């Protein structure tokens, strides 16, 4: 069969049939876009908090790490006491 004829016949087939069926698949997302965005932000915040917590100085408490991560810590709370 002539390659041009084969290509012409393939283009007549409905989407989803043939060698390029992956390109024609349309799946809905498992969750709503808003839900996935909120979940992504929460995961990012959790990873950020845990990184700050792991790298904290021994004298800092978990409350101090939370204040720094939220951005409400005062300079005297972030420096070690002498």
C-alpha atoms as one frame of an Amber mdcrd trajectory, in Angstrom:
protein
   0.000   0.000   0.000   1.236   3.477  -0.839   2.383   5.418   2.301   0.310
   8.453   1.326  -2.822   6.304   1.005  -2.149   4.707   4.386  -1.730   8.125
   5.960  -4.926   9.375   4.331  -6.875   6.378   5.639  -5.437   6.825   9.122
  -6.588  10.428   9.164 -10.173   9.310   8.403 -10.306   7.157  11.541 -11.968
   8.653  14.608  -9.666   9.939  17.346  -8.440   7.281  19.712  -7.916   4.598
  17.080  -4.560   3.890  15.545  -0.908   4.567  16.254  -1.460   8.037  17.686
  -4.222   7.211  20.143  -2.273   8.604  23.119  -2.409  12.073  21.566  -6.186
  11.968  21.359  -6.900  10.781  24.881  -8.592  13.282  27.133  -8.862  12.348
  30.778 -10.377  14.371  33.541  -8.253  15.198  36.566  -8.812  13.049  39.659
  -9.562  16.104  41.832 -10.616  19.666  41.173  -7.938  22.176  40.233  -8.553
  24.162  43.423  -8.175  21.083  45.631  -4.901  20.127  43.958  -3.587  23.708
  44.259  -4.363  23.854  47.982  -2.824  20.416  48.527   0.314  21.491  46.671
   0.639  24.628  48.772   0.193  22.632  51.981   2.824  20.113  50.925   5.219
  22.927  50.014   4.629  24.603  53.390   5.189  21.319  55.233   8.458  20.664
  53.404   9.608  24.248  54.028   8.779  24.041  57.729  10.548  20.704  58.117
  13.672  22.056  56.381  13.715  25.044  58.746  13.106  22.751  61.726  15.951
  20.407  60.792  18.368  23.321  60.292  17.383  25.182  63.477  19.834  25.928
  66.266  19.589  23.591  69.275  18.265  26.362  71.543  15.377  27.230  69.202
  11.980  25.715  69.865   9.384  24.506  67.373   7.404  27.672  68.178  10.389
  29.812  67.134  10.623  27.929  63.832   6.926  28.535  63.221   7.317  32.263
  63.870  10.239  32.475  61.436   8.463  30.462  58.738   5.332  32.650  58.994
   7.457  35.794  59.106   6.320  37.244  62.431   9.521  36.615  64.434  11.297
  39.592  65.952  15.105  39.870  65.601  15.646  39.284  69.345  13.769  35.968
  69.026  15.997  34.744  66.201  19.370  35.432  67.820  20.751  33.188  70.550
  20.591  34.464  74.104  23.915  35.357  75.758
